[in-house]
Amino acid sequence: MSDEVPGQFTLVLHSHLPWLANHGRWPVGEEWLYQSWAASYLPVVEVLRTLAAEGRSHLLSLGITPVLAAQLDDPHCLAGMHHWLGNWQLRADEAAMAGNVTLGRHEHRLAAAALADFERNWRHGAAPVWRQLIDAETIELLGGPLAHPFQPLLDSRLRRFQLVEGLADAQLRWGRTPRGIWAPECGYTPGMEVEYDAAGVTHFMVDGPALRGDSSLGHPVHDADAVAFGRDLHVSYRVWSPKSGYPGHSAYRDFHHYDHGTGLKPSRVTGKTVAGPDKAPYDPDLAAEAVARDVEDFVRTVRERLRSESARIGRPALVVAAFDTELFGHWWHEGPQWLAAVLRALPEAGVTVGTLADARARGYVGDPVPLADSSWGSGKDWRVWAGDQVRDLVELNDDIVRLALDTLDKMRETRGDAPALRDPVADQLLREAILTVSSDWAFMVSKDSAAGYARDRAHRHAHAVREIAAAVGAGQVAKTQQLAAGWETDDGLFPGLDARRLGARYEANPPGQTVPTGQDTAAASDGGDMVTAGTGAASAIEEPAGERRT
């Protein structure tokens, strides 16, 4: 055992994909879900399950967005995943028969293990899988709003609805209401902390520069009780940086180069300037050696950071490293191996590992801060979700939210004093509006990552809202029911979503709070030249091209 290091290290993983079921397959659509499920969710859970069997607990804080959880429990997606895993095994066999025996055998072993794991543990839904880890206190569960909106730009009424209903969805799936959340895109604007207090959220994630680069402690925000924890970029970018992060090591499997006959990835990175056809074959033994080196480097980095930050602030410090879960396995093939080794090596090196909830309970909290507009996107401001490239989507979102809320209000007024029975038309109208304002569409457009698919998805859900709203306005009862049922076939997530609760619970702002609407906030954003508390602090740190990758 190495000498003890002051403070605590916390690893935070954010698991999220937009609603993909019934919305295309290849190159973007359900394939994205199945690849992430097979390469990340299955092996990451297996790592956590193995470490729990070793008697380890409080390993990390794991965010699972409600929209991802819905897909991992959805019968259509479960059947599709089972088929995809079988097809993966067949593709591996094809590669071996075509002469690439090493690749074929490696992929066959992975596919066979994944298929067996899925049939044994996941076949009837992911909820029991996550719940086992939560109940054993292997992880702290972080929740979030229903369909991952960029909250600062969202109408405050719908923002509060998505947050509270997202937490309720977690309670239904796992028997626990999360006290912490991963705010989508780490997006924040003043006033949200009051909403967090009202929803029972005690802590949430922001990016380090939002705290002016001082993420060594959590901080209450303004006059609220909710504590903001910031990502330590110095440590996180050891892994995440596209220029010098671990996944770019020459021995690791290359994410981008495919064998077009089988869809498998046969090469190692080799060199960042080496063209795909010229890359060397993947060698698992070489990759394992790189994992060992990078684990050692990361542990050394965490130890040094805890010591230096503790000395700087004059008390034991907190270091939070935060990543998308999909980094581990899907984008970085060896990521789960690295994760397992790091979570074993840190305690052996004298580092205390705990969750965000542990950090709050242990007093790693400083003075309140006047947190300003921020995100974890480019520039640490809102440009990814409100810049010129996506101005049309911002306007679309404002129009659709206004139309949906106005229509729902009129439907309620029309009922008058009649018994308020649940209305599947109202529910589907709200469901499509929520899907329209997913943060993913603007992210994908701004980063030019399947931008056409993203725009199509946003406009498809917007069309559903307009179509249903027009039929409601025309008094076409039978048509509204037919339309709602048709859209529900593709977009039937959150079957417990009840539009009646939007009117009953979320009309008024919490006492003492003035929150700008999405329209007002969007108008205040100048599309990328916004100055935030974090911009200066971020400028000196190497920044990834985009935090979430598709």
C-alpha positions as CSV (number, residue, x, y, z in Angstrom):
1,M,0.0,0.0,0.0
2,S,1.4,3.4,-1.0
3,D,1.3,6.4,1.4
4,E,-2.2,7.9,1.8
5,V,-3.0,10.9,-0.4
6,P,-5.2,13.7,1.0
7,G,-8.7,14.2,-0.4
8,Q,-11.0,12.2,-2.6
9,F,-11.1,11.1,-6.2
10,T,-14.5,10.8,-7.9
11,L,-15.2,9.2,-11.3
12,V,-18.4,10.3,-13.0
13,L,-19.8,8.6,-16.1
14,H,-22.7,10.0,-18.1
15,S,-24.7,7.4,-20.1
16,H,-26.8,8.9,-22.8
17,L,-28.2,8.3,-26.3
18,P,-31.2,10.1,-27.9
19,W,-34.3,8.1,-28.7
20,L,-33.3,5.9,-31.7
21,A,-35.8,3.1,-31.8
22,N,-37.8,3.0,-35.0
23,H,-35.8,5.9,-36.5
24,G,-33.4,4.4,-39.0
25,R,-30.8,1.7,-38.6
26,W,-27.7,2.5,-40.6
27,P,-25.4,4.5,-40.7
28,V,-27.2,6.4,-37.9
29,G,-30.1,5.1,-35.9
30,E,-30.6,1.8,-34.0
31,E,-27.1,0.7,-35.0
32,W,-25.7,3.4,-32.8
33,L,-27.7,2.1,-29.8
34,Y,-26.6,-1.5,-30.4
35,Q,-23.0,-0.7,-30.9
36,S,-22.9,1.3,-27.6
37,W,-24.8,-1.3,-25.8
38,A,-22.5,-4.1,-26.9
39,A,-19.2,-2.3,-26.6
40,S,-19.9,-0.1,-23.6
41,Y,-22.9,-0.9,-21.4
42,L,-22.3,-4.6,-21.3
43,P,-18.6,-4.5,-20.5
44,V,-18.8,-1.5,-18.1
45,V,-21.5,-3.3,-16.1
46,E,-19.4,-6.5,-16.1
47,V,-16.4,-4.5,-14.7
48,L,-18.6,-3.0,-12.0
49,R,-20.1,-6.4,-11.2
50,T,-16.7,-8.0,-10.9
51,L,-15.4,-5.2,-8.7
52,A,-18.5,-5.5,-6.5
53,A,-17.8,-9.3,-6.1
54,E,-14.3,-8.3,-4.8
55,G,-16.0,-6.4,-2.0
56,R,-15.6,-2.9,-3.5
57,S,-18.3,-0.3,-3.3
58,H,-18.9,3.4,-3.9
59,L,-16.9,3.1,-7.0
60,L,-18.3,5.9,-9.1
61,S,-21.3,8.1,-9.8
62,L,-23.2,6.8,-12.9
63,G,-25.6,9.0,-14.8
64,I,-28.2,7.1,-16.8
65,T,-30.6,9.4,-18.7
66,P,-34.2,8.5,-18.7
67,V,-34.3,8.4,-22.5
68,L,-31.5,5.9,-22.6
69,A,-33.0,3.8,-19.8
70,A,-36.3,3.7,-21.8
71,Q,-34.5,2.1,-24.8
72,L,-32.6,-0.4,-22.7
73,D,-36.0,-1.6,-21.3
74,D,-37.9,-1.4,-24.6
75,P,-39.1,-4.7,-26.0
76,H,-38.4,-3.6,-29.6
77,C,-34.8,-2.6,-28.7
78,L,-34.2,-5.7,-26.6
79,A,-35.2,-7.9,-29.6
80,G,-33.1,-5.8,-31.9
81,M,-30.1,-6.0,-29.6
82,H,-30.4,-9.8,-29.4
83,H,-30.4,-10.0,-33.2
84,W,-27.5,-7.6,-33.5
85,L,-25.3,-9.6,-31.1
86,G,-26.0,-12.8,-33.1
87,N,-25.1,-11.0,-36.3
88,W,-21.9,-9.7,-34.7
89,Q,-20.8,-13.3,-34.1
90,L,-21.6,-14.2,-37.7
91,R,-19.6,-11.3,-39.0
92,A,-16.6,-12.4,-36.9
93,D,-16.9,-15.9,-38.4
94,E,-17.0,-14.4,-41.9
95,A,-13.8,-12.4,-41.2
96,A,-12.0,-15.6,-40.1
97,M,-13.2,-17.5,-43.2
98,A,-12.1,-14.6,-45.4
99,G,-8.5,-15.0,-44.1
100,N,-8.3,-12.6,-41.2
101,V,-8.1,-15.3,-38.6
102,T,-6.7,-13.2,-35.8
103,L,-9.4,-10.5,-36.1
104,G,-12.1,-13.1,-36.5
105,R,-11.2,-15.1,-33.4
106,H,-10.8,-12.0,-31.3
107,E,-14.3,-10.6,-32.4
108,H,-15.9,-14.1,-32.1
109,R,-14.8,-14.3,-28.4
110,L,-16.1,-10.8,-27.7
111,A,-19.4,-11.5,-29.5
112,A,-19.9,-14.9,-27.8
113,A,-19.3,-13.5,-24.4
114,A,-21.6,-10.5,-25.0
115,L,-24.4,-12.7,-26.3
116,A,-24.1,-15.0,-23.3
117,D,-24.1,-12.1,-20.9
118,F,-27.1,-10.5,-22.6
119,E,-29.1,-13.7,-22.6
120,R,-28.3,-14.3,-19.0
121,N,-28.7,-10.8,-17.5
122,W,-30.3,-8.3,-19.9
123,R,-32.8,-10.2,-22.1
124,H,-35.8,-8.9,-20.2
125,G,-34.6,-5.3,-19.6
126,A,-31.8,-3.4,-18.2
127,A,-33.6,-2.1,-15.1
128,P,-32.7,-5.1,-12.9
129,V,-29.1,-4.9,-14.0
130,W,-28.7,-1.3,-12.9
131,R,-30.8,-1.8,-9.8
132,Q,-28.5,-4.6,-8.6
133,L,-25.5,-2.2,-8.7
134,I,-27.5,0.6,-7.1
135,D,-28.8,-1.6,-4.3
136,A,-25.3,-3.0,-3.6
137,E,-24.0,0.6,-3.4
138,T,-21.5,-0.2,-6.1
139,I,-22.5,3.0,-7.8
140,E,-24.4,6.2,-7.1
141,L,-27.2,6.7,-9.5
142,L,-27.4,10.2,-11.2
143,G,-30.7,11.0,-12.9
144,G,-31.7,13.8,-15.3
145,P,-34.5,15.3,-17.3
146,L,-36.6,13.0,-19.4
147,A,-35.2,13.4,-22.9
148,H,-31.9,15.4,-22.4
149,P,-32.9,18.9,-23.3
150,F,-30.4,21.8,-23.2
151,Q,-32.1,23.2,-20.1
152,P,-30.9,26.9,-20.3
153,L,-32.8,27.4,-23.6
154,L,-35.9,25.6,-22.6
155,D,-39.2,27.2,-21.5
156,S,-39.0,27.0,-17.7
157,R,-42.4,25.3,-17.3
158,L,-41.4,22.4,-19.6
159,R,-37.9,22.4,-18.0
160,R,-39.3,21.8,-14.6
161,F,-41.6,19.1,-15.9
162,Q,-38.9,17.2,-17.6
163,L,-36.6,17.3,-14.5
164,V,-39.2,16.1,-12.0
165,E,-40.7,13.5,-14.3
166,G,-37.2,12.3,-15.2
167,L,-36.5,11.7,-11.5
168,A,-39.9,10.0,-11.1
169,D,-39.0,7.7,-14.0
170,A,-35.9,6.6,-12.2
171,Q,-37.9,5.8,-9.1
172,L,-40.3,3.6,-11.1
173,R,-37.4,1.7,-12.8
174,W,-35.0,1.3,-9.9
175,G,-36.9,2.1,-6.7
176,R,-34.6,5.0,-6.0
177,T,-35.1,8.7,-6.7
178,P,-31.7,10.2,-7.6
179,R,-30.5,13.0,-5.4
180,G,-27.8,13.9,-7.9
181,I,-28.1,14.6,-11.6
182,W,-25.9,15.1,-14.6
183,A,-27.3,18.3,-16.0
184,P,-27.6,17.7,-19.8
185,E,-24.5,19.0,-21.5
186,C,-23.6,20.5,-18.0
187,G,-25.9,23.3,-19.2
188,Y,-26.7,26.0,-16.6
189,T,-28.3,29.4,-16.3
190,P,-29.2,31.3,-13.1
191,G,-32.4,30.2,-11.6
192,M,-32.0,26.5,-12.3
193,E,-30.5,25.9,-8.9
194,V,-33.8,26.9,-7.3
195,E,-35.6,24.4,-9.5
196,Y,-33.1,21.8,-8.3
197,D,-33.8,22.6,-4.7
198,A,-37.5,22.3,-5.4
199,A,-37.1,18.9,-7.1
200,G,-35.0,17.5,-4.3
201,V,-31.7,17.5,-6.2
202,T,-28.8,18.0,-3.8
203,H,-25.9,18.0,-6.3
204,F,-25.3,18.4,-10.0
205,M,-22.4,18.5,-12.5
206,V,-21.0,21.5,-14.2
207,D,-17.7,21.8,-16.1
208,G,-14.6,23.0,-14.3
209,P,-14.4,26.4,-16.0
210,A,-18.0,27.2,-14.8
211,L,-16.4,27.4,-11.4
212,R,-13.6,29.6,-12.8
213,G,-11.4,26.6,-13.1
214,D,-11.5,25.9,-9.3
215,S,-13.2,22.4,-9.1
216,S,-11.3,21.3,-6.0
217,L,-14.5,21.5,-4.0
218,G,-18.2,21.5,-4.7
219,H,-20.0,24.8,-4.2
220,P,-23.6,25.7,-3.3
221,V,-25.0,28.0,-6.0
222,H,-26.3,31.5,-5.2
223,D,-28.6,31.1,-2.2
224,A,-29.7,27.5,-3.0
225,D,-28.7,24.3,-1.2
226,A,-27.9,22.4,-4.4
227,V,-24.2,21.9,-4.8
228,A,-22.4,22.2,-8.1
229,F,-19.4,19.8,-8.6
230,G,-17.0,20.7,-11.4
231,R,-15.1,18.4,-13.7
232,D,-11.3,18.7,-13.2
233,L,-10.0,19.3,-16.7
234,H,-6.4,18.7,-15.9
235,V,-7.1,15.1,-14.9
236,S,-10.1,14.4,-17.3
237,Y,-8.1,15.5,-20.3
238,R,-5.4,12.9,-19.6
239,V,-8.0,10.5,-21.1
240,W,-10.3,12.7,-23.1
241,S,-8.0,15.0,-25.1
242,P,-8.1,14.3,-28.9
243,K,-4.4,15.4,-29.2
244,S,-2.8,13.6,-26.3
245,G,-5.5,11.5,-24.6
246,Y,-5.0,7.8,-24.0
247,P,-7.3,6.4,-26.8
248,G,-5.0,7.9,-29.4
249,H,-2.1,5.6,-28.4
250,S,-0.7,3.8,-31.5
251,A,-1.4,0.3,-30.0
252,Y,-5.1,0.9,-29.4
253,R,-7.8,-0.3,-31.8
254,D,-8.7,2.4,-34.3
255,F,-12.3,3.6,-34.0
256,H,-12.7,5.1,-37.5
257,H,-11.3,2.5,-39.9
258,Y,-13.7,-0.3,-40.8
259,D,-13.4,-3.5,-42.9
260,H,-16.3,-2.8,-45.2
261,G,-17.0,-6.5,-45.8
262,T,-17.8,-7.3,-42.2
263,G,-18.1,-4.0,-40.5
264,L,-15.4,-4.9,-38.0
265,K,-12.5,-2.7,-37.0
266,P,-9.3,-4.6,-38.0
267,S,-6.6,-2.0,-37.3
268,R,-4.7,-0.3,-34.5
269,V,-4.2,3.5,-34.5
270,T,-0.7,3.1,-35.7
271,G,-0.2,6.8,-36.2
272,K,-2.5,9.8,-36.3
273,T,-1.4,10.7,-39.9
274,V,-1.5,7.1,-41.2
275,A,-4.3,6.5,-43.7
276,G,-6.8,3.7,-42.9
277,P,-5.6,1.2,-45.5
278,D,-2.0,1.7,-44.3
279,K,-2.7,1.0,-40.6
280,A,-1.2,-2.0,-38.9
281,P,-3.3,-4.9,-37.8
282,Y,-4.8,-4.8,-34.3
283,D,-2.8,-6.7,-31.6
284,P,-4.6,-7.2,-28.3
285,D,-1.3,-8.0,-26.5
286,L,0.2,-4.7,-27.6
287,A,-3.0,-2.9,-26.5
288,A,-2.8,-4.6,-23.1
289,E,0.7,-3.2,-22.6
290,A,-0.6,0.3,-23.4
291,V,-3.4,-0.1,-20.9
292,A,-0.9,-0.9,-18.1
293,R,1.2,2.2,-19.0
294,D,-1.9,4.5,-19.1
295,V,-3.3,3.2,-15.8
296,E,0.1,3.9,-14.1
297,D,0.1,7.4,-15.7
298,F,-3.5,8.2,-14.6
299,V,-2.9,7.0,-11.0
300,R,0.2,9.1,-10.8
301,T,-1.7,12.1,-12.2
302,V,-4.5,11.8,-9.7
303,R,-2.1,11.5,-6.8
304,E,-0.2,14.6,-7.9
305,R,-3.3,16.6,-8.5
306,L,-4.8,15.7,-5.1
307,R,-1.7,16.7,-3.3
308,S,-1.2,20.0,-5.2
309,E,-4.8,21.0,-4.9
310,S,-5.0,20.1,-1.2
311,A,-1.9,22.2,-0.7
312,R,-3.3,25.1,-2.7
313,I,-6.6,25.4,-0.8
314,G,-5.2,24.4,2.6
315,R,-7.5,21.5,3.1
316,P,-8.1,18.0,1.5
317,A,-9.3,18.5,-2.0
318,L,-11.7,16.8,-4.4
319,V,-10.8,15.7,-7.9
320,V,-13.6,14.8,-10.2
321,A,-12.9,13.2,-13.6
322,A,-16.0,12.9,-15.8
323,F,-16.6,11.2,-19.1
324,D,-19.3,9.8,-21.3
325,T,-19.8,6.1,-20.5
326,E,-19.7,5.4,-24.3
327,L,-16.0,6.4,-24.3
328,F,-15.3,3.1,-22.5
329,G,-15.6,0.4,-25.1
330,H,-17.5,2.0,-28.0
331,W,-15.0,4.8,-28.9
332,W,-12.1,3.4,-26.9
333,H,-12.1,-0.4,-27.3
334,E,-9.8,-1.0,-24.4
335,G,-11.6,1.5,-22.1
336,P,-13.3,-1.1,-19.9
337,Q,-9.9,-2.8,-19.3
338,W,-8.4,0.5,-18.3
339,L,-11.5,1.3,-16.1
340,A,-11.2,-2.0,-14.1
341,A,-7.5,-1.6,-13.6
342,V,-7.8,2.1,-12.5
343,L,-10.5,1.4,-10.0
344,R,-8.3,-1.3,-8.4
345,A,-5.0,0.6,-8.7
346,L,-6.2,3.9,-7.1
347,P,-7.0,2.6,-3.6
348,E,-3.8,0.5,-3.7
349,A,-1.9,3.8,-4.4
350,G,-3.4,5.4,-1.3
351,V,-6.2,7.3,-3.1
352,T,-9.7,7.5,-1.5
353,V,-12.3,6.8,-4.1
354,G,-15.9,7.8,-3.6
355,T,-19.0,9.1,-5.3
356,L,-20.3,12.7,-5.6
357,A,-22.8,11.9,-2.8
358,D,-19.8,10.7,-0.6
359,A,-18.0,14.0,-1.4
360,R,-21.0,16.0,-0.3
361,A,-21.4,14.0,2.9
362,R,-17.7,14.2,3.7
363,G,-17.7,17.9,3.5
364,Y,-15.9,18.5,0.2
365,V,-18.0,21.7,-0.2
366,G,-16.8,25.3,-0.2
367,D,-18.5,28.6,-0.2
368,P,-21.5,29.5,-2.4
369,V,-20.6,30.8,-5.9
370,P,-22.5,33.1,-8.3
371,L,-22.6,30.5,-11.1
372,A,-23.1,32.0,-14.6
373,D,-24.3,30.7,-17.9
374,S,-22.2,27.7,-18.9
375,S,-21.9,24.3,-20.5
376,W,-19.3,21.6,-21.2
377,G,-19.4,22.3,-24.9
378,S,-17.0,24.3,-27.1
379,G,-16.0,27.5,-25.5
380,K,-17.8,26.4,-22.3
381,D,-20.7,28.6,-23.3
382,W,-23.9,27.8,-25.3
383,R,-22.6,28.2,-28.8
384,V,-23.1,24.5,-29.7
385,W,-26.8,24.7,-28.9
386,A,-27.5,28.4,-29.6
387,G,-24.9,29.4,-32.2
388,D,-25.5,30.5,-35.8
389,Q,-25.3,27.0,-37.2
390,V,-28.3,25.9,-35.2
391,R,-30.3,29.2,-35.0
392,D,-33.1,27.5,-37.0
393,L,-33.3,24.7,-34.5
394,V,-33.5,27.2,-31.6
395,E,-36.4,28.9,-33.3
396,L,-38.0,25.6,-34.1
397,N,-37.8,24.5,-30.5
398,D,-39.3,27.8,-29.3
399,D,-42.2,27.5,-31.8
400,I,-42.9,23.9,-31.1
401,V,-42.8,24.3,-27.3
402,R,-45.1,27.3,-27.5
403,L,-47.5,25.5,-29.8
404,A,-47.6,22.4,-27.6
405,L,-48.1,24.2,-24.4
406,D,-50.8,26.5,-25.9
407,T,-52.6,23.5,-27.3
408,L,-52.4,21.5,-24.0
409,D,-53.7,24.6,-22.1
410,K,-56.7,24.9,-24.6
411,M,-57.5,21.2,-24.3
412,R,-57.6,21.6,-20.5
413,E,-59.8,24.7,-20.8
414,T,-62.2,23.0,-23.1
415,R,-62.7,20.2,-20.6
416,G,-63.7,22.8,-18.0
417,D,-65.0,21.2,-14.8
418,A,-65.3,17.8,-16.5
419,P,-63.4,14.9,-14.8
420,A,-59.8,15.1,-16.0
421,L,-59.3,11.6,-17.4
422,R,-56.0,10.8,-19.0
423,D,-55.8,11.8,-22.6
424,P,-53.5,9.8,-24.9
425,V,-53.7,12.6,-27.5
426,A,-52.3,15.2,-25.0
427,D,-49.7,12.7,-23.8
428,Q,-48.4,12.1,-27.3
429,L,-48.4,15.8,-28.1
430,L,-46.2,16.4,-25.1
431,R,-44.0,13.4,-25.8
432,E,-43.3,14.6,-29.4
433,A,-42.5,18.1,-28.1
434,I,-40.0,16.7,-25.6
435,L,-38.3,14.7,-28.3
436,T,-38.1,17.8,-30.6
437,V,-36.1,19.7,-28.0
438,S,-33.5,17.0,-27.3
439,S,-30.0,18.6,-27.1
440,D,-28.6,15.9,-29.4
441,W,-30.0,17.4,-32.6
442,A,-28.2,20.8,-32.2
443,F,-25.0,19.1,-31.0
444,M,-24.9,16.8,-34.0
445,V,-25.5,19.8,-36.4
446,S,-22.9,22.0,-34.7
447,K,-20.3,19.2,-34.8
448,D,-21.2,18.1,-38.3
449,S,-21.8,14.6,-37.0
450,A,-24.8,13.1,-38.9
451,A,-26.2,16.6,-39.2
452,G,-28.7,15.6,-41.8
453,Y,-30.1,12.9,-39.6
454,A,-30.3,15.3,-36.6
455,R,-32.2,17.9,-38.6
456,D,-34.6,15.3,-40.0
457,R,-35.3,14.0,-36.5
458,A,-36.0,17.4,-35.0
459,H,-38.3,18.3,-37.9
460,R,-40.0,14.9,-37.8
461,H,-41.0,15.3,-34.2
462,A,-41.9,19.0,-34.8
463,H,-44.2,17.8,-37.6
464,A,-45.9,15.4,-35.2
465,V,-46.6,18.2,-32.8
466,R,-48.0,20.5,-35.6
467,E,-50.1,17.7,-37.1
468,I,-51.7,16.7,-33.8
469,A,-52.2,20.3,-32.7
470,A,-53.9,21.2,-36.0
471,A,-56.3,18.4,-35.6
472,V,-57.1,19.4,-32.0
473,G,-57.6,23.0,-33.1
474,A,-60.0,21.9,-35.8
475,G,-62.0,19.8,-33.4
476,Q,-61.3,16.6,-35.3
477,V,-61.5,14.1,-32.4
478,A,-61.3,10.9,-34.4
479,K,-58.3,12.2,-36.4
480,T,-56.4,13.4,-33.3
481,Q,-56.8,9.9,-31.8
482,Q,-55.6,8.3,-35.0
483,L,-52.6,10.6,-35.3
484,A,-51.6,10.2,-31.7
485,A,-51.8,6.4,-31.9
486,G,-49.7,6.4,-35.1
487,W,-47.0,8.5,-33.7
488,E,-47.0,6.5,-30.5
489,T,-46.1,3.4,-32.4
490,D,-42.6,4.9,-33.1
491,D,-42.3,7.1,-30.1
492,G,-43.9,5.2,-27.3
493,L,-41.2,5.9,-24.7
494,F,-42.2,6.9,-21.2
495,P,-45.6,5.2,-21.2
496,G,-46.3,6.8,-17.8
497,L,-46.0,10.3,-19.1
498,D,-49.2,12.1,-18.2
499,A,-49.8,15.5,-19.7
500,R,-52.2,16.4,-16.9
501,R,-49.3,16.8,-14.5
502,L,-47.8,19.5,-16.7
503,G,-50.8,21.8,-15.9
504,A,-51.2,20.8,-12.3
505,R,-47.6,21.1,-11.1
506,Y,-45.5,23.3,-13.3
507,E,-47.5,26.4,-14.3
508,A,-46.1,28.8,-11.8
509,N,-42.4,29.5,-11.0
510,P,-41.3,28.5,-7.6
511,P,-41.6,31.2,-4.9
512,G,-39.1,34.0,-5.3
513,Q,-37.9,32.8,-8.7
514,T,-37.8,34.6,-12.0
515,V,-36.7,32.3,-14.8
516,P,-36.5,33.5,-18.4
517,T,-38.4,31.5,-21.0
518,G,-36.5,29.6,-23.7
519,Q,-37.4,32.3,-26.2
520,D,-36.0,35.1,-24.0
521,T,-32.9,33.2,-23.1
522,A,-32.2,32.2,-26.7
523,A,-32.6,35.8,-27.8
524,A,-30.0,36.9,-25.2
525,S,-27.5,34.5,-26.6
526,D,-25.4,36.0,-29.4
527,G,-24.6,32.7,-31.0
528,G,-21.1,32.1,-29.7
529,D,-19.6,35.4,-28.6
530,M,-21.1,35.1,-25.1
531,V,-18.6,35.7,-22.3
532,T,-19.0,33.3,-19.4
533,A,-17.2,32.7,-16.2
534,G,-15.4,29.7,-17.7
535,T,-14.2,31.0,-21.0
536,G,-10.9,32.5,-19.8
537,A,-10.1,29.6,-17.6
538,A,-10.7,27.1,-20.5
539,S,-8.6,29.0,-23.0
540,A,-5.4,27.8,-21.5
541,I,-6.4,24.1,-21.5
542,E,-6.5,21.9,-24.5
543,E,-10.1,21.4,-25.5
544,P,-11.6,18.4,-27.2
545,A,-13.4,19.0,-30.5
546,G,-16.6,17.9,-28.9
547,E,-17.5,16.3,-25.6
548,R,-20.0,13.8,-26.9
549,R,-19.0,11.8,-29.9
550,T,-21.3,9.9,-32.3
